[in-house]
Amino acid sequence: MRVCMPIVYRTLIALATTIAWLACAQTMPNQLAGTFDSNGQSSGTNMNSGSNPANPQNTAAPQTITLRDALQMAKKNSPDFQAALTGFGLAREDRVQARAALLPSVGYNGQFLYTQGNGSASGRFIANNGVHEYISQGNAHQVFSYSSVSDFRRARAAEAVAKAKAEIAARGLVVAVTRTYYTLVTAEHKYSTAQLADAEAQHFLNISEKLEHGGEVAHSDVIKAQIQYQQQHRDLQESQLAMERARLDLAVLLFPDFNQNFTVVDDLQSPQPVPTFGEVANLAANKNPDLRAALSSLQAAQHEVGVAFGGLLPTLTLDYFYGIDANRFAVNTFDPITNSTFRNLGYSASATLQFPVWTWGAGWSKVKQAKLQRGQAQVELSFAQRQLLANLRAFYAETETSRSELESLRSSAELAAESLRLTNMRYQAGEATVLEVVDAQNTFTQARNAYSDGQARFSTAIATLQTLTGSF
């Protein structure tokens, strides 16, 4: 009878733990589904509640934010992106002003001149036309110069540069927001995994204590289980801290008032197919903003040479005046001397051709400066082309590698979950050691976290590659 009691006790413990495992198995597939389903979404403990421990009084419903929403919100609040848009707006107005300089301008001149009289018709100042002189004229003004034409072309190229830089800033912001967004999603996955690992460690500690009480295992197994449980509990706290930090980082990008009451949508879906390298290279050649910016900068530098050289050429200025320039502010004036009436309203025109003669070498110095800038722009264009090729290959390789590893990471996570289940059953049957159980628990946690990291890595790699190619 004494021999049978340990066997009966061990059988009862094994039966109880098996029932516990079956109960856990009913909930674990739902918890693991977030990592292993086709949508890559975690439906374990939901950490998207948006609750902030520092603000327990905030009871408003959290705002649900998708990645698209996050990108739109970040564009409104990013100082770098707004600075790029401001630069583009300034460059566009510079082009408008440079174009206006090529067209005739119309102005109005209104003036009254008074000269001290001396009994003569002109007054004391011989430069004036009379004691009273009234001027009321419209003026059409036009300047023809090579510099103004080159300046307009330079402004147009500078606008293209600013537009390309604004697009560069927008694509860079997409990468930053995507990385931060999925860092939070991954942190929530890891927190869910840490909760499962903590519960599993607690469950294993209970099993080891029951087996020790029945004389089936040594006390050292209980100590190891206690150490494992304490470690998993610390990991749970660290994962919660990492999740809160990720939430803060995303809040800084999205909200002007630093709102933390929001929830993100877990849209880590099954990986999308990656285009071939030829298709990606073709998109990069046609839609790369860095290359466009470098090319437009070279064009602007070339036109800057024209502006400087135009300062050495003649300038033609045309003016047409229509109105009144008379001793009386009237359309018609009566002359008592000739006893006749004549009209004050009339027109006049002038043409001025100005030749630069001697400027102490300042004009040629400006030409040399512009040529130096053009040479620098040529070097930068060549470097941008080489950098594009290097980045294209590197970013594409990163995208392909992260894409190809996803299935392996998914499979490893599934195998780790199954290994943990079987190892626990073997330990309960006395066929596995406590070290094997601890190793299986750690492997399960690492495999799930690695799969979450792999999903985020692929999404970030796609966003980074699209900085060169645009959307595909």
Buried (B, 14 or more C-beta within 10 A) or exposed (E): EEEEEEEEBBEEBBEBBBEBBEEBEEEBEEBBBBBBBEEBBBBBBEBBEBBBEEEEEEEEEBBEBEBEBBBEBBBEBBEEBBEBBEBBEEBBEBBEEBBEBBEEEEEEEEEEBEBEEEEEEBBEEEEBBBBBBBBBBEBBEBBEBBBBBBBBBBBBBBBBBBBBBBBBBBBBBBBBBBBBBBBBBBBBBBBBBBBBBBBBBBBBBBBBBBBBEBEBBEEEBBEBBBEBBEBBBEBBEEBBEBBBEBBEBBBEBBBEEEBBBBBBBBBBEEBEEBBEEEEBBEBBBEBBBBBBBBBBBBBBBBBBBBBBBBBBEEBEBBBBBEBBBBBBBEEEBEEEEEEEEEEBBEEEEEEEEEEEEEEEEEBBEBBEEBBEBBEEBBEBBEEBBEBBEEBBEEBBEBBBEBBEBBEEBBEBBBEBBEBBBEBBBBBBEEEBBBEBBBBBBBBBBBBBBBBBBBBBBBBBBBBBBBBBBBEE
